[in-house]
Amino acid sequence: MTLLTPLAALAALAALIPLAAHASARGRTAAVRRRLGLPAPSGRGEIRPLVATGAIALLGLAAAQPALTRTTSTRSRTDAQALFVLDISRSMAAASSPTAATRLDRATAAALALRGAIGDVPSGVATLTDRVLPDLLPVPDRAGFDAVVRRAVGIESPPPHATAVRATSFAALTQIASGNYFAPAAKKRIVVLLTDGESEPVPTSDVARALAGYRFEAVRFWRPGEAVYDADGGREPAYRPDPSSRVTLADLAGAAGGRSFEESDLRSAAGYLRSLAGSGPTVAAATSGRHRLPLAPWLALTAVLALVAGFVASPIRLTKQ
């Protein structure tokens, strides 16, 4: 247990003032009673002062803001790291209606779910258009990963260099091999590509050579009838969906020695990702989770209930007529 404002606990000492006054008065009253030969009164009269003293002490302790703190440590793999590459080209803004979830919305949700499937593997985030740019290098911190995916990943943020019909170029994946995305100690380097599969012509042999030794998985987010909508809800005529993207992505994944999955088969994608990570040595991660339960509200409530019970509620006495 920790005290968030420990100096405020001095307020509990205020309970000693009425307690000392009550003890002094009680002693003087007892002395007079003995001299007069009077019997001792009922003990009921002692309850209210004690209740008041206890309530003041509880309120003083509540002012110190005590809290139960539990720290949980996580384990992190030392031999494996993963990089989640999210396609942020304009086509990833496609959706089945102006108000439906976009491809990128579904891809970011899938990234969070897939990250959870390899909880002990440090993971990072990168974005893809006609270049690959890092948003987060692989870290064991799940919360940090989730925050980057939710807040930093957006359509054409940053925009591509080229102004082609399709801004996505899977040829840019070769940059991963030279970008120092993975720590030297990571022998298992996993690349997870989340995309709609719509790309400029893909030099699969070049990508395969660059990613030799890497472990590769791709998930496609594409549904028939989807369109890119402008701010007014109208379809953008420049975008035309490419049904052959499934074959394009499957060919790319196969050339890289991996597999591709459809978004509807995310469970199989998670299972395959776990198989790519396998098992290996772990160490205690530098980050840890801290859970705090404040006790001050409960102490204050107890003090109030005690005062109510001691001063408001009174026993019902039955008298004979």
N, C-alpha and C positions, 0 to 999 in steps of 0.2 A: 504494500500500500504506500502511496506517495501523497504528500500534501502540496497542492499547487500554490497556495499562499500561506506558508507556514507561520509567518509573523501574525497573521490574523487569529491564530490559535490562542494568542494572549487574551483574546476576548473571553475565553472560557474561564479565565481567572476571576472574572466578574462574579462568577457563581460563589466564590469564597466569601464575598462581602455579606450577602444575606445569610449565608450559612453560619458565618461567625457571629453575626448579630443574633440569629436565632439561638445559637448555642449559649451565648452570654445571657440572654433573657431567660432561657430555660433554666440555667443554673441559678439565677437570682430567684426565680419563682419557686424552684424546688427548695431553696434554703428557707424562704418565708413559709412555705407549706409545712416544712418539718417543725418550725418553731410553733406554729399554730395547731399542729397535730391534725392537719387535714389529710384526707386520703389522696393518693395519686390519681390524676384524671385519666380518662380513657385515652388509648393510644391513637385514636382517630385524628386528634388535633395535630399530630406530628406529620400526617401525610401531606397536607398542602404545602408546608414549607419545603419538605423534601422534594415534592414534585416540581415546585418552582425552581429549586436549585438545580435539579437534574435537567430541566428544560433549558435553563440558561447555559449550562455546560454543553448541552447538545447543540444549541445555536452557535456557541463559540467555536465548537469543533466544525460545524458546517461552514462557518466563515473561513476556516482554513482550507476548504475545498479538498477533502480527502477523496482519493480515487484508487480503485483497484486497477493495477496495470499489469497486463500480461504481454510478454514479448515472445514472439515466435520466430525462430530462425529457419531459414530454408537452405536446402542443399543445391549446389550448382555443379553441373557437369564440367569437367576440365578437358575432356577430349572431343567435345562436340559443340557446335554453334549453328544457329539458323539465321537466315536472312529472308524476310518476307518482302517480296518486291510487288508493289501494287501499281497497276496500270492506271494512270490518271489522265489519259488522253480524253479528248472531247467525246469520243464514242462511249466512254464509261458513264456518261451522263444519261444514256438511253434508259428509258423506262417504258412500262406498258401503258402508262397514262401520266398526265402532268403531275398528279399527286402521288403516284406510286413510288416505291423505293427504286432508286437508280441502281445500275450495275455496280457502281462504286459503293453505294450504301451496303449492298449485299456482300461485296467483297471485303469491306472493312469488318463487317460482322463475322464473316468467315475467318478472317485473319485472327480475330480475338479467340474464336472457338478452336482453331487449329493450334494457336499458341498454347492454349490450355491443355492440348493433347500431349505436349512435350514440356511439362511444367518445369523440369529441372534443367532444361537446355537453354543457355543464354541465347536470346533472340534479338534481332535488330529489324529496322524498317528502312526500306528504300522505295523510291518512286520511279516509274518508268514512263517515258514518252519516246523521244528519239535519243534519249540519254538516260543513264541511271544515276540518280543522286541520292546520297544517304540522308536520312532523317534521324536515325538512331543506330549506332553500332551495337552489336550484340551485347546485351546485359542480362543478368539474372533477374532483374527487378520486373515483375509482372505488371505492377501498377504503372511504372514508367512506360513500358511498352504500350499498354492500353491507352494511356493518355496521349501518346504521340499518334497512334492510329486514329483516335477519335478527333483530335484537335488539329493535327498538322497535315493530314492528308486531304487534299481537295482537288477537284478537277482543274487541270492545267495550272497547278500551283507547285512549282513554277511552270510556265508555258514551254513548249518545245522550241527548239531552234528553227526547225524547218517549217515551211508553210505548204506541206504536201496535202494530198487528199486525205491520207491517213497519217496522223502524227506519231502513231506507235511504230516502233521499229525494234523487233526482237534482236536485231543485230547488235543493239546497244548492250545486250546481256554480256557480251564479251568484256565489257568494262569492269565487270565484277572481279574477274581474275587479276586485274592490275590495280584495283582500287583500295587494297588493304582493308577490306571489309571484315576480315576474320583475323583473330589472334593467331600467331604462329603455332601455339600449342594445340589449336583445334584441328585434329586430324580428320574428323567428320565434319565437313562443311556442307550444309544443307541450304539449297536455294528453293524457296517456295514462291512460285509466280502466280499471281491472281490477276486475271485479265479476261477480256472478252474474246481474245484470240484474233482480233482484227488488226493485222499488221501489214506493213510494206513487205514486199518479197523477202523471204527469210533465207539467209545463207546458213542452212542448218549445219553444214560441215564446219564452218568457221566457229559457230557457237559451240558445237560439240568439242572441237579442239581446245577452245578457250576454257571450257568447263570440265575438261578431263580431270577426273579425280574428285569432282564435286558430286553431291547427291541432289538429284533434281526432281521436283514435283510441280505440276501446274494444275490449276483449277480454273475452268471457264465459266464466266457469268454471261449468259446469252439466252434470250428467249425470243421466239418468233413474234413478229408484230411490234417489237419495241421501236421507239423513235426518240430522238433528242428534241426536247421542247424548249422554246424560248420563254422569256419571263412572262409573256402574255398567254402561255399555254398553247401556242401554235407550233406545229411541227417544223423543224428546220429542214428545208428541202435539200441542203447540201449533204446530209447524212443518209447513207443507204446501208442497211445491215448486210453482213456478209455471212451467209449460211455455211460457207466452206471453212469458216474459222475453226470449226471443231477438228477438221482434218489437219489444218495448218498447225494447231497447237499439239495435236497428237504426234505429228511428224517431228516437231521440235523436241518434245519430251522424249520420244524414242531415240532420237539422235544423241541426246544428252544422257542416255542411259537411265531415264526415269519413266514416269507415267503421267498421264493427264486424266483429270476427272471433271465431270460436270457438277455444277453447283447443287444439283438435286441429289448427288451421291457424296455428300460431305462426310458422312460416317466412314465410308471406305477411304476417302482422302485422309482422314485423321488416322485411321489404322495404318495406312501406308506410310504416313509421316512418322508414326511411332516406330515402324520397322526400319526406316532410314536412320533414325536416331539410335536405335538399339539401346544397349546399356553400357555403362562405363563408370570410371571413378568419379566421385563427387567430393566437394569441399563445402564447408559452411560458407554461405554467400555473405558478402559484405553488407547487404541490405537485410533488413528484418522487418517483420510486421509488428506493430504495437497496437494493442487494443486496450482502451481505457473505459472503465465504468465509473462515472461520477457518483459519489455517495452523499454529497451535500444535500440534494433534494430530499433524500430519504431521512436524513438526520433532522432536517428542519420540519418535515411532516411528523416525525415521531415526537418532536418537542411540542408542536401545536396540539397533537392528539392528547399528549400527557397533560397539558394545561387544561384542555377541555374536560378531560376525565376528572382532574383534580379540583377544578373550581366551578365548573358549570353543572356537571352531573352530580346530583346529591341523592343519597339513599332515601327511599320512601319509608316513612315511619308510620306504623299503624298504632293508633291510640284507642283505648277503650272509652266508650261513652258512659 
